[in-house]
Amino acid sequence: MSGRSRDRIATVSLAVVACATYLAALRVGFFSDDYQWLGRMNATLEQPSYMFSVIFRDFNPVLHAAFVLDWIVGGYTPAVWHLHSIVLHGIATGLLFLVCRRLRAPLVLSIAATSVWALNVRLSEAVIWPAARGHQLATVCSLAAVVLMLGRRPGRRLFALVFLTVGLFAKETTFFAMAAIPFFLPEWRKERGFLAGLIGLGVGFVLLNIAIKDDLHTSGAGFTALLLKVPFILLRPLGLGDYYRFDFLSLILIAAVILVVAWWLRRGYGFAGLAWVLACSAPIVPLDKLSSRYLYLPAIGYSIVLCAAWVAIRPLLRSKLSARWVPRALLVGLVVIVATNVISIQREIGDYRLLAEPYMSLAERTVPALASISNGETVVVVDGTPRTTIAELTERIQQRGNMTKLIPYRRHAIDGLIALPDLLNVVRPRKPGMLGRPAVEADEGSMRWFRYDGVELREIQPTVDVPAAPVHRAAWDAADRYFEP
């Protein structure tokens, strides 16, 4: 069997294993930000140009289009959305293996390095949670560009730039992967056209974001706090983040280790992997929250570093004893690590299933009432629940001890879970020309009052006094009004 055939078999096999590991996620429902995306789907079908809008602080038309595709195919069916994310993870896994092989890492080593990334529980959020898919798309596009640039096919430079453009409009983090790509090119001086295109694409993207965004959403933390946070970000994909103490002594030690590794691997592709980790970790530092989905793209670099480090260590094993037993010991350790991560991924999938339960339950229980709303009517919902769902979810997750996740209340939502306009647009069948939109007390037209007690959304008669419980309003109105500023 030729080397190319073995690579093809290994690529497909790794992708299949990566997908199979996450198949249980098909039974996870929607939760949290998923409903904000779901609530925009019928609006996008009504006005396709809506996907090119800046929503909150994000401009991700490719990600938006990917969700529209899911909505067209499966509608309000979580398995379709999760399957899309799982397949993307398989594609990213195969591409990472191809990168390792094109860097001339040995076959077994490339399989091992790819498995460490593909089956890492600390990166699982990007695969399990549909709303985090932008990080997957950025990773797939960035890896595809690297594979192309390490090949010899005609037109590879143009196609690499096309993939990077798609990645930029899926998730802005692609910009930082672009900065690391030149380190992978041994003859980068001969790639002036590609590098000029890379710089032009980067500059254009920065100027576009400055022009269309009011807020880049950076943390208000001081320089010292941000600096002490860097080693934690770098260590977390390796499972060592919990051992970091956030003090200057630890910072100096980690910085020294990075410098030593960089010097040791300075002449090979290991330096490129390290540059990838550092570059792709940079945008995470100023963020207020550090969720594991942000580590999906940076962690790619550690697989490259692993390949380079073993290639550098192997010649040092000069005795027959060390040459025989060190690789075997490392292989056993790798198997244990991967197996542990696979088990942990299943437990984390269980956590996400737990997170989705109250969201899915709320959506199902409100279908009959919200489906009865007529054109032009405003629905007013009195939130009569104890408003403890988020707190209870957080406590249950903490008791399970597998993950740490911030689950904030939404101010304009029923029990802090799902915003009423989003619910209207999700649970009602699409009706061209009509959309659910936010409403205020002064809106004219017919108003129907409901009360939600955590079990049932029941129609009530309005009272003279304003209810003490939170009140939420949404109108089932002409679609044009949805898009008004």
N, C-alpha and C positions, 0 to 999 in steps of 0.2 A: 504493500500500500504506500502510495506517495505521501510526502509530507503535506502537500496541499489537501489531500483527501482526509488525512488525520486531523488537520486543522478544521476542516468543515464539520467533521463528525463531532469534534470537541466543542466547537462553537454552538452547534445545535443542542448538544447534550447539556451543556452548561445553562443555556437559555431555558431548556425544558425543566431542569432541576430547580432553577430560580423561580420559574412560574409555579411549579408544583408546590414549592414550599409555602407559597402565599394563596393557594387555592381556597383555603378556609375563609379567606377574606371575602369571598363571593357571598357569604351569609351575613356579612356586616351591613347594617343599614346606613342611612345618611345621618349626619349630625353636624351641629355648629355651622361653620361657614359653607358647608355643602348647600344649605337651604338658601343662602344669599345668592349662590350661583344658580340653583334651581329656579329661584324666583325671577331670574333674568332671562330664562330660556325662551318663553313665549314672547317676551318683549323683543328679543333678538330676531325671532322668526317674523315678527310683525314689521320690524325695521332693521334689516341686516347691518346697516351702518353703525348700529349701536355697539357692535363688538369693537369698534375703533374709538370708543369713549374712554376717558380716564375715569375709572371707578375707584373712589376713595383716592389712594395715591398711586394706583397701579394702571399701567397701560400694557395689557397683555392680550392683544387680539388673537394671537395663535392659540393661546390657552383657552380663550373664550370660544373660538371656533371648534376646538376639540370637545368642549362640553356641549356645544350645540349639536355636534355629530352624535354624541351619546344620547342626547334628548330625542333626536329624530329617530334613532334606532330603537331605544328602549324606554323613552319617557321616564316616568317615575319608577324605574326598576333598578334598584341599587346594584344588582349583579352585573348589569351591562357596564355601568360606570367602573366598577371594581375590576372587571375583566380587562377593560382598556388599560387601566393602570398596571395590572399584572403583566400584560403583554409588553408594555413599554419597559418594564423592569427586565423582562427576558431579553429584549432587544439591546438594552444598555449593557447587560451582562455579556452578550455575545460580542458587542463592539469593544468592550474592555479587554476581552481575551485577544481579539485581533490586534489591538494596540500593543499588548505585551508581546505577541508573536512578531509583529513588524519591527519591534525594538530588538528582536533576536533573543528574547528570553527563551530558555528551553521549554518544551511542551509541558512537562509535568509541573514545572515551576509556574508557568503561565496559568495552568488550571488551578493551582493552589492559590495564587495571588488573586485571581478572579473570584474564586469561591469565598475568600475572606471578605471581599467587598459585597458580593451578591447576597450572602447569607449573614449579614451583620445586623443584629437586632437594633442597634443604635441608629440605623438608617431606615427603619421599617415604616416610619410615619409617612414618608413620601410614597410608599407603595400602598399602604392600607387606606389612607385618607384621600379621596378623590380631590378635595380642595387643594391638596399639596402637589398636584400633578405638574405644576409649572416647573418644579425642580427636576422632575423626571425628563420633561421635554428639553430643558436646558442641557441636561447631562447627555441625552441621546444625540442632540445636535452637535454638541461640543466634541463628543467622542467620534462621531461620524466625520467631522472635519479633520481630526487628528489622523484617523485611519486613512483618509484620502491623501493627506499631505505626506504620509509615510509610504505611500504607494507610488506607482509609476504611470498610472493611467493618464491619457490625454484629457485635458480639461479639468483635472483634479483641483487646481487652484480656484477656478470659478465655482465649481460645485461646493468646495469647502466654504467659500465665502457665502454662498447661498444658504448652506446649513446654518452657519453662524448668524446670518440675518434672521432666519426663522427662529433660532434659539433666543435671540435678543428680544423678539416680540412674544416669546412664550414666558420668559423670566429674565429679568435684568442681570441676574448673576452670570449669564453667558459672557457678559462683558469682561469679567475677571478671568474666566477660562481662556478667553482670547489672548490675554496678556501673557499667559504661560505657554501658548502653542509654539512660539519661536524657539523655545528651549528644547523642543522635541526634534527640531530640524538640524541635522548635523552639518548641512551645507546651507545654512540660513542666509549667508551672504549672496548666494545665487538666487534667492527668492525675493528679490527686490519688488517685483510686481505684486506678489502676494502680500508682502509686508506693507506695501503702500496701500493696498486695498484694505488690509486689516486696520491700519491706522485711520484711513478715511472712514471706514464703517464705524469705528469706535468714536471718533470725533463727532460724526453726524448723529450718532445715537445720543451722546451726551448733550449736544445742542438741542436735539428734539425734546429730551426730557426737561431741560431747563425751560424751554419755551411753553410746554403744555402742562407742567405740574406746578402746583402751588407749594407743595410740601414734599420733601424727600424723606421725611419720617426717620430722623436720626435720634439717638438717645440724648438725653440731657445730662448724662453722667460726665464727670470731669475726666481730664486726660489720664490721671493716675488710675482711676477705677477702670477705664477702658484698657489701659496697658496691662493691669493685673488680670484682666479677663482673657487676654490672648492665649496664654498657655492652656487654660481650661478648654477653650475651643479646639485647640490643636490636639489635646489629649483625649477629648471625649470620644471621637470615633474609635480610638484604640481601647476603650474601656478603662482608661486610667484617669479620667476626669475627676472622679470622686476622691482621688488621693492628692489632688492639688490643693494647696492651702491658701491661695490668694494672698501671698506675702512676697516681699521683694527677694528674699533668699530663694524661694521656689522659682520665681521669675528668672533670676540670674542662672540658676542651675539648668532650667529648661532651655534658656537661650544658649547656654554653653553647649548643651547636647546638640542642638540644632546646628550650631556653627561647626561642631566637630563632624557631624554627619554630612553637612554640605561640603566641607573640605575633603572628606574621605571619598565622596561620590562625585566630586567636581568634574571628572573627565568622562563620565558616562551618563546614561539616561536617568540614573537615579537623581541627579541634580534637577532634571526636568520634572520628575515626580514631586520633589520637594518644592520646587517653584510653583507647581500646580496647587499643592496643599496651601501654601502661604498666600498665593494670589486669590484663590477661591474662598479662603477664610476671611479675607480682608473686609468684605461687605457685611459680615456677620457681627463684627466687633461693635459697631455703633448701634446695633438694634437693641430695643428694650427687652425683647423676649428671645430666648434661644431654644427653639424647638428642634427636634432631631431632623426634621425635613431639611433644614439649612445645611446639614452635614453631608447630605447625599452627594452633592457635586464635589466638594473638597476631598472627601475620603477616597476618591478615585486615585489621587496622587500617592496614597500610601501603598496601593497595590504595585505601582511602578517602582516605588522605593524598595519594597520587599524583593521584587525580582532583581534589582540592581545589587542590593545588599548581599543576597545569596550568591550571585555570580562573583562578587568580590571576595566573599568568605571561602568559597569552595576550594580555590587553590591553596589556601592556608592549611587545609586538612591533609597533611602530608603522610601521616602514619596510616597504615592499613586499618587499624582499629578505629581511629577517628573518622576516616573516610567511609567506613562501613556503618558505624553506629550513630554518628551525629545526624546524618540525613534521616535515618529511621526514627530516631527520637523526635526530630522536628516534625516528621510526618504524623507520628502518633499524637503529638501535641496539637497539630493542625486539625486532625480528625476530631479530637476532643473539643477544641474551640468551636469548630463548625457545628458539631452535633449539639453542643450547648446552646449555640445561637439559634439553631432551628427550633429547639424546644422553647426557647424564650420568645421567638417570633410567634409561635402558636399561642402562648400565654398573652402576648400583647394583642394579637388579633381578638382574643377573648375580651380584653379590656375595651377595645374599640366597639365590639358588639354591645358591651354593657353601656358604653357612652351613647350609642345610637338609640337604645330602647325608648327613653322618654320622648325623644324627637319624633320617632316613627309613630309612637302611640298617640302623641298629640295630633299629628297630621291625620292619622286614620280616624280619630274620634271627631274631628271637625269637618270631615267630608260632607255628611248629610246637610248640615246647616249651611255651610258656605256654598254648596252646590245650588241652594235655593235662592241665592241672591239674584235679583233681576237687574237688567241694564239700568244704569244711573243711580242705583241704590247705594247708600253708605251703610256699612255694617259697623256697629259699635259693640265692642266686646268688653265686658266688665271682668277683669281677671280676679276671680274669687278664690284662687288657689292659695295655699300657704306661702307660695314663692320660695320653696326650699329645695326644689329639684336639683339645681346646680350644686348647692352645698352638699346634698345627699350623694350626688354623683361623685363629687370630689372626695368625700369621705370613703366611699366604697372603693374607689381607685387606690386611695392611700392604703386601705386595709389589704388590698391585693398585693401591693408593694412592687409592682412591675414597672410602673411608669409614673412620671411626674408631669402633669399637664394642667395648664391654666384654662379653666372653663368659666369665662366671665358671663354675667347676666347681660342680656340685651335690654336696654331701657324701654324700647317700643315693641316689646314682644310679649306673647302670652307666657306667663310664668318664666320670663327671661330666656325663652328658648328660641322661638321662631317668630320673626316679625309678621304681623298680620297681612300686609300686602304680599309678602312672599308666599304665605299660606294660600292666599286667594289664587295666585298664579300657578301654584304647584298642584293643588288638589282639584281645581276646576278644569274640565276639559277645555282645550283651546277654542276660543271663539274669535275669529278674525275681526279686527276693529275694536275689540274690548280687552282691557287689561285691569288688573287690580293695582291701585296706586295708594300712596299715603293720603289721608284726609285729615282735615282740621275741623274743629267744632263749628266754624262759621260756614262750612260747605252747605250749599243749598241742595234741595232734593229730599227724597224719601230716606228715612233712617230706620234701620231695624236694630233692635237691641238684643244682645245675647249675654249670657253669663257662663263662664267656664269655671267649673269647680274641680278640675283635674281629672274628671271622669267623662263629663258630657258637656257639649256646647248647646245650651238650652235657651230658646228665645224667651224674653221677658218683656214686660211693659216698662217703659222708662218712668222714672220717678222725678219729682220736682227737684229734689236735692241731688247734688252731684255725689255719686257713690264714693265711699272712702277708699275702695279698692282702686288699683290702677285701671285706667280706661284706655283702650286702643281703638283706633278708627282706620278704616280703609274703604275706598270706594271702588265699585265695579263699574268702570267708566270708559268713555271713549279713549282709545289707545293713544291718541295725540296728546292727551293731558298727562300721560305717564312720562313723556319725554320733555315736558316743560321744565325749565330751570327751577 
